Amino acid sequence: MSGIFGVVAKNDCRNDLFYGTDYHSHLGTEFAGLAVWGKELCRKIHDIKGSQFKSKFFEDHRKMEGNKGIGVISANEEQPIYVNSKFGPFAIITNGFIENSDDLAEELYKDGHSFSEMTGAGVNLTELASKMITQGKDLTDGIKKMFSKISGSCSLLILAKEGIYAARDRYGCTPLILGSKSGDWAITTETAAFQNLGYEIVRDLNPGEIVFIDESGVKVKDEGSGVNKICSFLWIYTGFPASTYEGINTETVRERSGQLLAKNDDVKVDVVAGVPDSGTAHAIGYSMESKVPFRRILIKYTPGYGRSYTPPSQETRDLIAKMKLIPIKDIIKGKSVVICDDSIVRGTQFKNYTIRKLKECGVKEIHLRIACPPLMFPCKFNYSTRSINELAARKAIRAIEGKDIKDVSAYIDETSAQHKKMVEWIRKDLDVTSLKYQKMGDMLKAIGRSADQLCLYCWTGK
């Protein structure tokens, strides 16, 4: 997942743009970029693998004079993309994943278009979106046409001379929230970017909604689809604790999640702990409900280490998993512990690093409590696990069945014997004393939205 941020100010936008973009550094891991419109359009992009946004852009942002700008922390593509179009020059940043990008790129090739920005073996999805948008009658029409053609999701900001166009993806999978202060306007993926900069939340954009922001305020260009299927994983893992989506705070959801895990548990332990950072709030909630003391038995060494879930290569994920968590032997030795975490994706990091580190420190028992059901499908709407075979649950099913199977509905059913076999296989593979996943109903209860108001694809395939 990427994070995007935009500002239209009465005067200079540089500081708010710089710090507002930086507040998305927990999301993307590959590239970052800023674009500011002053006397002309100025754009900067840096590779941030192994470095921090602030260090790469601190000198740049001070030279980027202007009253409107956009910034991105990108999960995969180099962005912003600069386009000199029939509508005039503009810069564009996106958040999402276009699943049918190969087919759409092939159509554009046949129409005589070419691509200058490539990502790995494919086209840069932000450039692809820009090519499709420029085929419209104007930018609003182009965004609507692009929305109608893509499979997946694409929220975006476009910086033009006249102002910023902002559009949230058709299903609202990724958030986009408006904020204001003293006549200045900002739009963000993460509302955590607003608070220290003095912005007040105005509202979430509706799914598919397109707005235009200039010095006079916000104008709605298209009201959108009205279908809201925001990503559940934002609250469980991806989102920042201080952020709020659709009026629901992330930290509060995680605490409720941990409380519900404890309500359905009867294990006797000495200590409750979380895998930092996102597992910490789930563990606090578990401790609140169970009355078992919360202790920090694993400490994340923060500088320089991002999330091990988001980098595209297994080698990078493993390195981060190995280096970022430091156990405290004095607290762990001889203790029975409940470890809360947001999810088990591949399971390799738990098995090879977290569990091994705890055992080397002399832990007595490890009871793993996971804040969502087993992940069954790779996300179709954002960058995450791209291969279904990587998922821990799929590896378990393959081992139980002796082959890959298409219909996994019996394993999704939390009451079935197959589901219990799958969980037990994962427990043995991880080598923990016990393993329990959050029930789907309790995850929905923790979030506070019904199933028809959420994207649950990675658990249900629907």
C-alpha positions as CSV (number, residue, x, y, z in Angstrom):
1,M,0.0,0.0,0.0
2,S,1.2,3.5,-0.8
3,G,0.3,6.7,1.1
4,I,-0.6,10.0,-0.7
5,F,-0.9,13.5,0.6
6,G,-1.8,16.9,-1.0
7,V,-1.9,20.5,0.1
8,V,-3.4,23.7,-1.3
9,A,-2.4,26.6,0.8
10,K,-3.0,30.4,0.7
11,N,0.8,30.9,0.9
12,D,3.6,28.4,1.0
13,C,2.8,24.7,1.2
14,R,6.3,23.2,1.5
15,N,6.5,22.3,5.2
16,D,3.0,20.9,5.4
17,L,3.6,18.9,2.3
18,F,7.0,17.6,3.5
19,Y,5.8,16.5,7.0
20,G,2.4,15.4,5.8
21,T,4.0,13.0,3.3
22,D,6.5,11.8,5.9
23,Y,3.6,10.7,8.1
24,H,2.9,8.0,5.5
25,S,6.4,6.4,5.8
26,H,4.9,3.3,7.5
27,L,3.2,2.3,4.2
28,G,5.4,2.3,1.1
29,T,9.0,1.1,1.2
30,E,10.4,1.5,-2.3
31,F,10.2,5.1,-3.6
32,A,8.9,8.5,-2.5
33,G,8.2,11.7,-4.4
34,L,7.1,15.3,-4.2
35,A,5.7,17.7,-6.7
36,V,5.0,21.4,-6.1
37,W,3.5,24.0,-8.4
38,G,5.0,27.5,-8.0
39,K,6.2,29.5,-11.0
40,E,6.3,26.1,-12.7
41,L,5.9,22.4,-11.8
42,C,8.8,21.0,-9.8
43,R,9.2,17.3,-9.1
44,K,11.6,15.1,-7.1
45,I,11.7,11.3,-6.7
46,H,14.1,9.3,-4.6
47,D,14.7,5.6,-3.9
48,I,14.0,5.1,-0.1
49,K,15.0,1.5,0.2
50,G,17.2,1.3,3.3
51,S,16.7,5.0,4.0
52,Q,14.2,7.4,5.4
53,F,12.0,10.0,3.6
54,K,13.1,12.9,5.7
55,S,16.8,12.4,5.0
56,K,16.3,12.1,1.3
57,F,13.9,15.1,0.8
58,F,14.8,17.6,3.5
59,E,17.0,19.7,1.3
60,D,14.8,19.2,-1.8
61,H,11.6,20.4,-0.1
62,R,13.1,23.7,1.0
63,K,13.8,24.6,-2.7
64,M,10.3,23.6,-4.0
65,E,8.5,26.9,-3.6
66,G,4.8,27.0,-4.3
67,N,1.4,27.0,-2.7
68,K,0.1,23.6,-3.9
69,G,1.8,20.2,-3.9
70,I,1.4,16.5,-3.7
71,G,3.5,13.8,-2.1
72,V,3.7,10.0,-2.1
73,I,5.4,7.2,-0.2
74,S,5.2,4.4,-2.8
75,A,4.9,0.7,-2.4
76,N,6.3,-0.1,-5.8
77,E,6.3,2.6,-8.5
78,E,8.5,5.6,-9.0
79,Q,6.1,8.6,-8.7
80,P,4.9,11.3,-9.2
81,I,4.6,10.9,-13.0
82,Y,5.0,14.1,-15.0
83,V,2.6,14.4,-18.0
84,N,2.5,17.2,-20.6
85,S,-1.0,16.6,-22.0
86,K,-3.7,18.3,-24.0
87,F,-5.0,19.6,-20.7
88,G,-1.6,21.2,-19.9
89,P,1.1,19.8,-17.7
90,F,0.3,17.9,-14.5
91,A,1.8,15.5,-12.0
92,I,0.0,12.4,-10.8
93,I,0.3,10.0,-7.8
94,T,-1.7,6.9,-7.1
95,N,-2.5,4.4,-4.4
96,G,-3.8,1.0,-5.3
97,F,-3.3,-1.9,-7.7
98,I,-4.6,-2.3,-11.2
99,E,-5.0,-6.0,-11.7
100,N,-5.7,-5.9,-15.4
101,S,-2.7,-3.6,-16.2
102,D,-1.2,-5.9,-18.8
103,D,-4.4,-6.0,-20.9
104,L,-4.9,-2.2,-20.6
105,A,-1.3,-1.5,-21.5
106,E,-1.7,-3.8,-24.6
107,E,-4.7,-1.8,-25.7
108,L,-2.7,1.4,-25.4
109,Y,0.2,-0.1,-27.3
110,K,-2.2,-0.9,-30.2
111,D,-3.4,2.7,-30.2
112,G,0.1,3.9,-30.6
113,H,1.0,4.8,-27.0
114,S,4.3,4.1,-25.5
115,F,5.5,3.9,-21.9
116,S,8.7,5.5,-20.5
117,E,8.5,4.4,-16.9
118,M,8.8,0.6,-16.3
119,T,8.5,-1.3,-13.0
120,G,10.2,-4.7,-13.1
121,A,8.8,-6.5,-16.0
122,G,5.7,-4.4,-16.4
123,V,4.5,-0.8,-16.9
124,N,4.4,1.7,-14.1
125,L,0.8,1.6,-12.9
126,T,0.8,5.4,-12.2
127,E,1.9,6.1,-15.7
128,L,-0.7,3.7,-17.0
129,A,-3.4,5.6,-15.1
130,S,-2.2,8.9,-16.5
131,K,-2.3,7.6,-20.1
132,M,-5.9,6.4,-19.6
133,I,-6.9,9.7,-18.0
134,T,-5.6,11.8,-20.8
135,Q,-8.0,10.1,-23.2
136,G,-10.9,11.9,-21.5
137,K,-12.6,15.2,-22.5
138,D,-11.1,16.8,-19.4
139,L,-9.4,15.5,-16.3
140,T,-12.6,14.6,-14.5
141,D,-14.0,12.7,-17.5
142,G,-10.6,11.0,-17.9
143,I,-10.6,9.8,-14.3
144,K,-14.1,8.4,-14.6
145,K,-13.2,6.6,-17.8
146,M,-10.1,5.1,-16.1
147,F,-12.2,4.0,-13.2
148,S,-14.6,2.2,-15.5
149,K,-11.9,0.2,-17.2
150,I,-9.7,-1.0,-14.4
151,S,-10.0,-4.1,-12.2
152,G,-8.6,-3.5,-8.8
153,S,-8.4,0.0,-7.2
154,C,-6.8,3.3,-7.8
155,S,-7.1,6.4,-5.6
156,L,-5.1,9.4,-6.9
157,L,-4.1,13.0,-6.7
158,I,-3.4,15.1,-9.8
159,L,-1.5,18.4,-9.4
160,A,-2.4,20.9,-12.2
161,K,-1.7,24.6,-12.5
162,E,-5.2,25.4,-11.4
163,G,-5.3,23.1,-8.3
164,I,-5.4,19.5,-7.1
165,Y,-7.9,16.9,-8.4
166,A,-8.5,14.1,-5.9
167,A,-10.3,10.8,-6.5
168,R,-11.0,7.9,-4.3
169,D,-11.2,4.4,-5.9
170,R,-14.7,3.1,-6.9
171,Y,-15.1,0.7,-4.0
172,G,-13.4,2.9,-1.3
173,C,-10.9,0.2,-0.7
174,T,-8.3,2.9,0.1
175,P,-9.2,5.9,2.2
176,L,-8.9,9.5,1.1
177,I,-9.8,12.2,3.7
178,L,-10.1,16.0,3.4
179,G,-8.8,18.3,6.1
180,S,-8.7,22.1,6.6
181,K,-7.0,24.8,8.7
182,S,-7.5,28.6,8.3
183,G,-8.4,28.4,4.7
184,D,-5.7,25.9,3.7
185,W,-6.8,22.5,2.5
186,A,-5.1,19.0,2.6
187,I,-6.1,15.5,1.5
188,T,-4.5,12.4,2.9
189,T,-4.5,8.6,3.1
190,E,-3.7,8.8,6.8
191,T,-5.4,11.3,9.1
192,A,-2.5,10.9,11.5
193,A,-0.8,13.4,9.1
194,F,-3.3,16.1,10.1
195,Q,-3.0,16.4,13.8
196,N,0.4,17.9,14.4
197,L,0.1,20.1,11.3
198,G,-3.1,21.7,12.7
199,Y,-5.6,20.3,10.2
200,E,-9.1,19.3,11.3
201,I,-10.8,16.4,9.6
202,V,-13.6,17.6,7.3
203,R,-14.8,14.3,5.8
204,D,-13.9,11.1,4.0
205,L,-14.3,11.2,0.2
206,N,-17.0,8.8,-1.0
207,P,-16.0,5.8,-3.1
208,G,-15.5,7.0,-6.7
209,E,-15.9,10.6,-5.7
210,I,-13.8,13.2,-7.6
211,V,-13.1,16.6,-6.1
212,F,-11.2,19.7,-7.2
213,I,-9.3,21.8,-4.6
214,D,-8.0,25.3,-5.1
215,E,-7.5,28.4,-3.0
216,S,-11.3,29.0,-2.9
217,G,-12.1,25.6,-1.4
218,V,-13.3,22.2,-2.5
219,K,-15.7,21.6,-5.4
220,V,-17.3,18.2,-6.1
221,K,-16.8,17.1,-9.7
222,D,-18.4,13.7,-9.4
223,E,-20.3,12.3,-6.4
224,G,-19.0,8.7,-6.9
225,S,-20.6,5.3,-6.8
226,G,-21.9,5.0,-3.3
227,V,-20.5,1.5,-2.9
228,N,-18.2,1.4,0.2
229,K,-16.0,-1.6,0.6
230,I,-13.1,-0.1,2.6
231,C,-10.2,-2.5,3.3
232,S,-10.6,-4.2,6.7
233,F,-6.8,-4.7,6.9
234,L,-6.4,-1.0,7.5
235,W,-7.6,-1.4,11.0
236,I,-6.1,-4.8,11.7
237,Y,-2.6,-4.0,10.4
238,T,-1.8,-1.5,7.7
239,G,-3.1,1.7,9.1
240,F,-1.3,4.0,11.6
241,P,-2.7,3.8,15.2
242,A,-3.5,7.5,15.3
243,S,-5.4,7.4,12.0
244,T,-9.2,7.4,11.6
245,Y,-11.1,6.0,8.6
246,E,-14.8,6.4,8.1
247,G,-14.9,7.9,11.6
248,I,-13.3,4.8,13.2
249,N,-9.9,5.0,15.0
250,T,-7.4,2.3,14.3
251,E,-5.9,1.9,17.9
252,T,-9.5,1.6,19.3
253,V,-10.3,-1.2,16.9
254,R,-7.1,-3.1,17.8
255,E,-7.8,-2.8,21.5
256,R,-11.3,-4.1,20.9
257,S,-9.9,-6.9,18.8
258,G,-7.6,-8.0,21.6
259,Q,-10.4,-7.9,24.1
260,L,-12.5,-10.2,21.9
261,L,-9.5,-12.6,21.5
262,A,-9.3,-12.8,25.3
263,K,-13.0,-13.3,25.8
264,N,-12.8,-16.4,23.7
265,D,-9.7,-17.8,25.4
266,D,-9.1,-19.7,28.6
267,V,-5.3,-20.2,28.5
268,K,-3.4,-19.6,31.7
269,V,-0.3,-17.5,31.1
270,D,2.1,-15.2,33.0
271,V,2.5,-12.4,30.4
272,V,0.7,-10.9,27.4
273,A,2.8,-9.4,24.6
274,G,2.4,-8.1,21.1
275,V,4.6,-8.3,18.0
276,P,5.5,-4.6,17.5
277,D,4.2,-2.4,16.2
278,S,0.7,-3.3,15.1
279,G,0.4,-6.4,17.4
280,T,1.0,-4.2,20.4
281,A,-2.5,-2.7,20.6
282,H,-4.1,-6.1,20.1
283,A,-2.1,-7.3,23.1
284,I,-3.1,-4.3,25.2
285,G,-6.7,-5.1,24.6
286,Y,-6.1,-8.8,25.4
287,S,-4.4,-7.7,28.7
288,M,-7.3,-5.3,29.6
289,E,-9.8,-8.1,29.2
290,S,-7.9,-11.0,30.7
291,K,-6.2,-9.0,33.5
292,V,-2.9,-10.7,32.6
293,P,0.0,-8.2,32.7
294,F,1.1,-6.7,29.4
295,R,4.9,-6.8,29.0
296,R,7.1,-5.7,26.1
297,I,9.1,-8.9,25.6
298,L,9.9,-7.9,22.0
299,I,11.2,-4.5,21.2
300,K,11.3,-3.1,17.6
301,Y,14.5,-1.2,16.8
302,T,12.8,1.5,14.9
303,P,15.4,3.5,13.0
304,G,15.9,2.2,9.5
305,Y,13.5,-0.8,9.7
306,G,10.1,-0.7,8.1
307,R,7.5,-3.3,7.9
308,S,8.5,-6.8,6.9
309,Y,5.1,-7.4,5.2
310,T,5.4,-4.7,2.5
311,P,8.8,-5.1,0.7
312,P,8.5,-7.0,-2.6
313,S,11.4,-9.4,-2.1
314,Q,11.5,-12.3,0.3
315,E,15.2,-11.6,1.0
316,T,14.4,-8.0,2.2
317,R,11.4,-9.2,4.2
318,D,13.6,-11.8,6.0
319,L,16.4,-9.3,6.7
320,I,14.0,-6.9,8.3
321,A,12.3,-9.6,10.3
322,K,15.6,-10.8,11.6
323,M,17.1,-7.5,12.5
324,K,14.2,-5.3,13.7
325,L,13.0,-7.3,16.7
326,I,15.1,-7.6,19.9
327,P,13.8,-9.9,22.7
328,I,14.2,-9.2,26.4
329,K,15.5,-12.4,28.0
330,D,15.0,-11.2,31.6
331,I,11.2,-10.9,31.1
332,I,10.8,-14.0,28.9
333,K,12.8,-16.7,30.6
334,G,10.6,-19.4,32.2
335,K,7.4,-17.6,31.3
336,S,4.2,-18.8,29.6
337,V,3.2,-16.0,27.2
338,V,0.3,-15.0,24.9
339,I,1.7,-13.3,21.8
340,C,-0.8,-11.2,19.9
341,D,-0.2,-10.2,16.3
342,D,-2.3,-8.8,13.5
343,S,-2.0,-11.7,11.0
344,I,0.0,-14.6,9.8
345,V,0.7,-14.0,6.1
346,R,3.5,-16.4,5.0
347,G,4.5,-17.6,8.5
348,T,8.1,-17.8,7.6
349,Q,9.1,-14.8,9.8
350,F,7.3,-16.1,12.8
351,K,8.8,-19.5,12.4
352,N,12.4,-18.6,11.5
353,Y,12.8,-15.5,13.6
354,T,10.2,-14.5,16.2
355,I,9.5,-17.9,17.7
356,R,13.2,-19.0,17.5
357,K,14.3,-15.8,19.3
358,L,11.8,-16.4,22.1
359,K,12.8,-20.0,22.5
360,E,16.5,-19.1,22.6
361,C,15.6,-16.8,25.5
362,G,14.1,-19.7,27.5
363,V,10.3,-19.1,27.1
364,K,8.2,-21.8,28.7
365,E,5.1,-21.7,26.4
366,I,4.0,-19.7,23.4
367,H,0.3,-19.2,22.8
368,L,-0.2,-17.3,19.5
369,R,-3.4,-15.2,19.1
370,I,-4.0,-13.7,15.7
371,A,-6.3,-10.7,15.2
372,C,-7.9,-11.8,11.9
373,P,-9.0,-15.1,10.3
374,P,-6.5,-17.1,8.2
375,L,-5.5,-15.2,5.0
376,M,-6.7,-17.3,2.0
377,F,-6.3,-15.0,-1.1
378,P,-3.8,-12.4,-2.3
379,C,-5.2,-8.9,-2.3
380,K,-6.6,-7.8,-5.7
381,F,-6.8,-4.2,-4.7
382,N,-3.4,-3.2,-3.3
383,Y,0.2,-4.3,-3.2
384,S,0.7,-7.2,-0.7
385,T,1.3,-10.9,-1.1
386,R,1.1,-11.5,-4.9
387,S,1.3,-15.4,-4.9
388,I,-1.4,-17.5,-3.4
389,N,1.1,-20.3,-2.8
390,E,3.0,-18.1,-0.3
391,L,0.2,-17.9,2.2
392,A,0.5,-20.0,5.3
393,A,-3.1,-21.3,5.1
394,R,-2.6,-22.4,1.5
395,K,0.6,-24.3,2.5
396,A,-1.4,-26.0,5.2
397,I,-4.2,-27.0,2.8
398,R,-1.7,-28.3,0.3
399,A,-0.1,-30.4,2.9
400,I,-3.4,-31.8,4.2
401,E,-4.9,-32.5,0.7
402,G,-1.6,-33.6,-0.9
403,K,-2.3,-31.1,-3.7
404,D,-3.6,-27.6,-4.5
405,I,-7.4,-27.3,-4.5
406,K,-9.6,-24.6,-6.0
407,D,-12.6,-24.9,-3.6
408,V,-11.3,-24.0,-0.1
409,S,-14.8,-23.1,1.3
410,A,-14.6,-25.9,3.8
411,Y,-11.3,-24.5,5.2
412,I,-12.8,-21.0,5.4
413,D,-15.7,-22.3,7.5
414,E,-14.6,-21.7,11.1
415,T,-16.8,-24.6,12.4
416,S,-15.5,-27.3,10.0
417,A,-13.1,-30.1,10.8
418,Q,-11.0,-29.0,7.8
419,H,-10.6,-25.5,9.3
420,K,-9.4,-27.1,12.6
421,K,-6.9,-29.3,10.8
422,M,-5.5,-26.3,8.9
423,V,-5.0,-24.3,12.1
424,E,-3.4,-27.3,13.8
425,W,-1.0,-27.8,10.8
426,I,0.0,-24.1,11.0
427,R,0.5,-24.4,14.8
428,K,2.8,-27.4,14.4
429,D,4.7,-25.8,11.6
430,L,5.3,-22.7,13.7
431,D,6.1,-24.9,16.7
432,V,4.0,-23.0,19.2
433,T,2.1,-24.3,22.2
434,S,-1.3,-23.2,20.9
435,L,-2.7,-21.1,18.1
436,K,-6.1,-19.3,17.8
437,Y,-7.3,-16.9,15.1
438,Q,-9.9,-14.2,15.5
439,K,-13.4,-15.3,14.3
440,M,-14.7,-13.3,11.4
441,G,-17.8,-12.1,13.4
442,D,-15.5,-10.8,16.1
443,M,-13.3,-9.0,13.6
444,L,-16.3,-7.2,12.2
445,K,-17.5,-6.4,15.7
446,A,-14.1,-4.9,16.6
447,I,-14.1,-2.7,13.5
448,G,-17.7,-1.7,14.0
449,R,-18.9,-2.1,10.4
450,S,-21.0,-4.9,8.8
451,A,-19.6,-7.3,6.2
452,D,-21.3,-5.4,3.3
453,Q,-19.4,-2.2,4.3
454,L,-16.0,-3.9,4.1
455,C,-13.6,-5.6,1.7
456,L,-13.0,-9.1,3.1
457,Y,-11.6,-10.5,-0.1
458,C,-8.3,-11.8,1.4
459,W,-10.3,-14.1,3.8
460,T,-13.3,-15.0,1.7
461,G,-12.3,-14.6,-1.9
462,K,-15.4,-12.5,-2.5
